Every structure is written in structure tokens, then in C-alpha cells.
Amino acid sequence: MKTGTLLLTIPQLPADHCWQQTSIYPNLIH
């Protein structure tokens, strides 16, 4: 569920995709 939202949010926010990756990736790993 979240993955679908993130995938749609990342491409939509190319400028925020940088901080998003740092906030999303660690969250998914943990």
C-alpha cells in the first residue's frame, strides 16, 4: 500500500525525492 503511494509521490516530487528517499528507505528497511 505505502509502496504504491511512495512510487507516485517520488516522481511527482523530483525536488523532494532526495529527502524522501532518506526518509522512506530507512523506514522500509527498519
mmCIF file of the N, C-alpha and C atoms, coordinates in Angstrom:
data_MODEL
# 
_entry.id   MODEL 
# 
loop_
_atom_site.group_PDB 
_atom_site.id 
_atom_site.type_symbol 
_atom_site.label_atom_id 
_atom_site.label_alt_id 
_atom_site.label_comp_id 
_atom_site.label_asym_id 
_atom_site.label_entity_id 
_atom_site.label_seq_id 
_atom_site.pdbx_PDB_ins_code 
_atom_site.Cartn_x 
_atom_site.Cartn_y 
_atom_site.Cartn_z 
_atom_site.occupancy 
_atom_site.B_iso_or_equiv 
_atom_site.pdbx_formal_charge 
_atom_site.auth_seq_id 
_atom_site.auth_comp_id 
_atom_site.auth_asym_id 
_atom_site.auth_atom_id 
_atom_site.pdbx_PDB_model_num 
ATOM 1  N N  . MET A 1 1  ? 0.851  -1.204 0.000  1.00 0.00 ? 1  MET A N  1 
ATOM 2  C CA . MET A 1 1  ? 0.000  0.000  0.000  1.00 0.00 ? 1  MET A CA 1 
ATOM 3  C C  . MET A 1 1  ? 0.888  1.256  0.000  1.00 0.00 ? 1  MET A C  1 
ATOM 4  N N  . LYS A 1 2  ? 1.748  1.350  1.003  1.00 0.00 ? 2  LYS A N  1 
ATOM 5  C CA . LYS A 1 2  ? 2.619  2.524  1.093  1.00 0.00 ? 2  LYS A CA 1 
ATOM 6  C C  . LYS A 1 2  ? 3.542  2.617  -0.114 1.00 0.00 ? 2  LYS A C  1 
ATOM 7  N N  . THR A 1 3  ? 4.017  1.471  -0.557 1.00 0.00 ? 3  THR A N  1 
ATOM 8  C CA . THR A 1 3  ? 4.944  1.472  -1.692 1.00 0.00 ? 3  THR A CA 1 
ATOM 9  C C  . THR A 1 3  ? 4.306  2.153  -2.899 1.00 0.00 ? 3  THR A C  1 
ATOM 10 N N  . GLY A 1 4  ? 3.045  1.863  -3.153 1.00 0.00 ? 4  GLY A N  1 
ATOM 11 C CA . GLY A 1 4  ? 2.359  2.475  -4.289 1.00 0.00 ? 4  GLY A CA 1 
ATOM 12 C C  . GLY A 1 4  ? 2.304  3.981  -4.149 1.00 0.00 ? 4  GLY A C  1 
ATOM 13 N N  . THR A 1 5  ? 2.035  4.447  -2.936 1.00 0.00 ? 5  THR A N  1 
ATOM 14 C CA . THR A 1 5  ? 1.945  5.892  -2.703 1.00 0.00 ? 5  THR A CA 1 
ATOM 15 C C  . THR A 1 5  ? 3.306  6.544  -2.859 1.00 0.00 ? 5  THR A C  1 
ATOM 16 N N  . LEU A 1 6  ? 4.340  5.894  -2.355 1.00 0.00 ? 6  LEU A N  1 
ATOM 17 C CA . LEU A 1 6  ? 5.684  6.458  -2.439 1.00 0.00 ? 6  LEU A CA 1 
ATOM 18 C C  . LEU A 1 6  ? 6.126  6.541  -3.894 1.00 0.00 ? 6  LEU A C  1 
ATOM 19 N N  . LEU A 1 7  ? 5.873  5.483  -4.650 1.00 0.00 ? 7  LEU A N  1 
ATOM 20 C CA . LEU A 1 7  ? 6.282  5.461  -6.056 1.00 0.00 ? 7  LEU A CA 1 
ATOM 21 C C  . LEU A 1 7  ? 5.625  6.604  -6.812 1.00 0.00 ? 7  LEU A C  1 
ATOM 22 N N  . LEU A 1 8  ? 4.396  6.932  -6.428 1.00 0.00 ? 8  LEU A N  1 
ATOM 23 C CA . LEU A 1 8  ? 3.674  8.010  -7.118 1.00 0.00 ? 8  LEU A CA 1 
ATOM 24 C C  . LEU A 1 8  ? 4.116  9.371  -6.592 1.00 0.00 ? 8  LEU A C  1 
ATOM 25 N N  . THR A 1 9  ? 4.567  9.385  -5.346 1.00 0.00 ? 9  THR A N  1 
ATOM 26 C CA . THR A 1 9  ? 4.977  10.650 -4.737 1.00 0.00 ? 9  THR A CA 1 
ATOM 27 C C  . THR A 1 9  ? 6.385  11.042 -5.156 1.00 0.00 ? 9  THR A C  1 
ATOM 28 N N  . ILE A 1 10 ? 7.274  10.062 -5.248 1.00 0.00 ? 10 ILE A N  1 
ATOM 29 C CA . ILE A 1 10 ? 8.674  10.343 -5.595 1.00 0.00 ? 10 ILE A CA 1 
ATOM 30 C C  . ILE A 1 10 ? 8.783  11.015 -6.965 1.00 0.00 ? 10 ILE A C  1 
ATOM 31 N N  . PRO A 1 11 ? 8.231  10.413 -8.031 1.00 0.00 ? 11 PRO A N  1 
ATOM 32 C CA . PRO A 1 11 ? 8.317  11.008 -9.362 1.00 0.00 ? 11 PRO A CA 1 
ATOM 33 C C  . PRO A 1 11 ? 7.598  12.357 -9.441 1.00 0.00 ? 11 PRO A C  1 
ATOM 34 N N  . GLN A 1 12 ? 6.591  12.528 -8.600 1.00 0.00 ? 12 GLN A N  1 
ATOM 35 C CA . GLN A 1 12 ? 5.836  13.784 -8.607 1.00 0.00 ? 12 GLN A CA 1 
ATOM 36 C C  . GLN A 1 12 ? 6.639  14.888 -7.930 1.00 0.00 ? 12 GLN A C  1 
ATOM 37 N N  . LEU A 1 13 ? 7.507  14.493 -6.978 1.00 0.00 ? 13 LEU A N  1 
ATOM 38 C CA . LEU A 1 13 ? 8.316  15.480 -6.265 1.00 0.00 ? 13 LEU A CA 1 
ATOM 39 C C  . LEU A 1 13 ? 9.801  15.225 -6.519 1.00 0.00 ? 13 LEU A C  1 
ATOM 40 N N  . PRO A 1 14 ? 10.282 15.567 -7.706 1.00 0.00 ? 14 PRO A N  1 
ATOM 41 C CA . PRO A 1 14 ? 11.689 15.343 -8.047 1.00 0.00 ? 14 PRO A CA 1 
ATOM 42 C C  . PRO A 1 14 ? 12.616 16.126 -7.135 1.00 0.00 ? 14 PRO A C  1 
ATOM 43 N N  . ALA A 1 15 ? 12.166 17.286 -6.695 1.00 0.00 ? 15 ALA A N  1 
ATOM 44 C CA . ALA A 1 15 ? 12.993 18.121 -5.821 1.00 0.00 ? 15 ALA A CA 1 
ATOM 45 C C  . ALA A 1 15 ? 13.009 17.546 -4.403 1.00 0.00 ? 15 ALA A C  1 
ATOM 46 N N  . ASP A 1 16 ? 11.881 16.988 -3.968 1.00 0.00 ? 16 ASP A N  1 
ATOM 47 C CA . ASP A 1 16 ? 11.794 16.432 -2.616 1.00 0.00 ? 16 ASP A CA 1 
ATOM 48 C C  . ASP A 1 16 ? 12.173 14.957 -2.608 1.00 0.00 ? 16 ASP A C  1 
ATOM 49 N N  . HIS A 1 17 ? 12.361 14.392 -3.783 1.00 0.00 ? 17 HIS A N  1 
ATOM 50 C CA . HIS A 1 17 ? 12.685 12.961 -3.886 1.00 0.00 ? 17 HIS A CA 1 
ATOM 51 C C  . HIS A 1 17 ? 13.983 12.669 -3.130 1.00 0.00 ? 17 HIS A C  1 
ATOM 52 N N  . CYS A 1 18 ? 14.839 13.690 -2.998 1.00 0.00 ? 18 CYS A N  1 
ATOM 53 C CA . CYS A 1 18 ? 16.119 13.498 -2.291 1.00 0.00 ? 18 CYS A CA 1 
ATOM 54 C C  . CYS A 1 18 ? 15.858 13.183 -0.817 1.00 0.00 ? 18 CYS A C  1 
ATOM 55 N N  . TRP A 1 19 ? 15.144 14.064 -0.143 1.00 0.00 ? 19 TRP A N  1 
ATOM 56 C CA . TRP A 1 19 ? 14.876 13.854 1.297  1.00 0.00 ? 19 TRP A CA 1 
ATOM 57 C C  . TRP A 1 19 ? 13.882 12.729 1.488  1.00 0.00 ? 19 TRP A C  1 
ATOM 58 N N  . GLN A 1 20 ? 13.011 12.532 0.487  1.00 0.00 ? 20 GLN A N  1 
ATOM 59 C CA . GLN A 1 20 ? 12.016 11.449 0.592  1.00 0.00 ? 20 GLN A CA 1 
ATOM 60 C C  . GLN A 1 20 ? 12.733 10.106 0.656  1.00 0.00 ? 20 GLN A C  1 
ATOM 61 N N  . GLN A 1 21 ? 13.726 9.909  -0.204 1.00 0.00 ? 21 GLN A N  1 
ATOM 62 C CA . GLN A 1 21 ? 14.461 8.642  -0.221 1.00 0.00 ? 21 GLN A CA 1 
ATOM 63 C C  . GLN A 1 21 ? 15.070 8.380  1.153  1.00 0.00 ? 21 GLN A C  1 
ATOM 64 N N  . THR A 1 22 ? 15.637 9.417  1.757  1.00 0.00 ? 22 THR A N  1 
ATOM 65 C CA . THR A 1 22 ? 16.281 9.255  3.058  1.00 0.00 ? 22 THR A CA 1 
ATOM 66 C C  . THR A 1 22 ? 15.249 8.931  4.130  1.00 0.00 ? 22 THR A C  1 
ATOM 67 N N  . SER A 1 23 ? 14.049 9.454  3.981  1.00 0.00 ? 23 SER A N  1 
ATOM 68 C CA . SER A 1 23 ? 13.007 9.230  4.999  1.00 0.00 ? 23 SER A CA 1 
ATOM 69 C C  . SER A 1 23 ? 12.247 7.934  4.730  1.00 0.00 ? 23 SER A C  1 
ATOM 70 N N  . ILE A 1 24 ? 12.111 7.597  3.443  1.00 0.00 ? 24 ILE A N  1 
ATOM 71 C CA . ILE A 1 24 ? 11.335 6.400  3.088  1.00 0.00 ? 24 ILE A CA 1 
ATOM 72 C C  . ILE A 1 24 ? 12.203 5.142  3.188  1.00 0.00 ? 24 ILE A C  1 
ATOM 73 N N  . TYR A 1 25 ? 13.373 5.169  2.585  1.00 0.00 ? 25 TYR A N  1 
ATOM 74 C CA . TYR A 1 25 ? 14.233 3.982  2.577  1.00 0.00 ? 25 TYR A CA 1 
ATOM 75 C C  . TYR A 1 25 ? 14.493 3.448  3.974  1.00 0.00 ? 25 TYR A C  1 
ATOM 76 N N  . PRO A 1 26 ? 15.003 4.279  4.889  1.00 0.00 ? 26 PRO A N  1 
ATOM 77 C CA . PRO A 1 26 ? 15.257 3.809  6.263  1.00 0.00 ? 26 PRO A CA 1 
ATOM 78 C C  . PRO A 1 26 ? 13.988 3.257  6.907  1.00 0.00 ? 26 PRO A C  1 
ATOM 79 N N  . ASN A 1 27 ? 12.862 3.859  6.603  1.00 0.00 ? 27 ASN A N  1 
ATOM 80 C CA . ASN A 1 27 ? 11.598 3.398  7.190  1.00 0.00 ? 27 ASN A CA 1 
ATOM 81 C C  . ASN A 1 27 ? 11.247 2.009  6.673  1.00 0.00 ? 27 ASN A C  1 
ATOM 82 N N  . LEU A 1 28 ? 11.479 1.775  5.381  1.00 0.00 ? 28 LEU A N  1 
ATOM 83 C CA . LEU A 1 28 ? 11.159 0.469  4.804  1.00 0.00 ? 28 LEU A CA 1 
ATOM 84 C C  . LEU A 1 28 ? 12.124 -0.588 5.325  1.00 0.00 ? 28 LEU A C  1 
ATOM 85 N N  . ILE A 1 29 ? 13.406 -0.212 5.446  1.00 0.00 ? 29 ILE A N  1 
ATOM 86 C CA . ILE A 1 29 ? 14.419 -1.161 5.928  1.00 0.00 ? 29 ILE A CA 1 
ATOM 87 C C  . ILE A 1 29 ? 14.120 -1.531 7.383  1.00 0.00 ? 29 ILE A C  1 
ATOM 88 N N  . HIS A 1 30 ? 13.862 -0.510 8.179  1.00 0.00 ? 30 HIS A N  1 
ATOM 89 C CA . HIS A 1 30 ? 13.574 -0.760 9.596  1.00 0.00 ? 30 HIS A CA 1 
ATOM 90 C C  . HIS A 1 30 ? 12.172 -1.350 9.711  1.00 0.00 ? 30 HIS A C  1 
# 
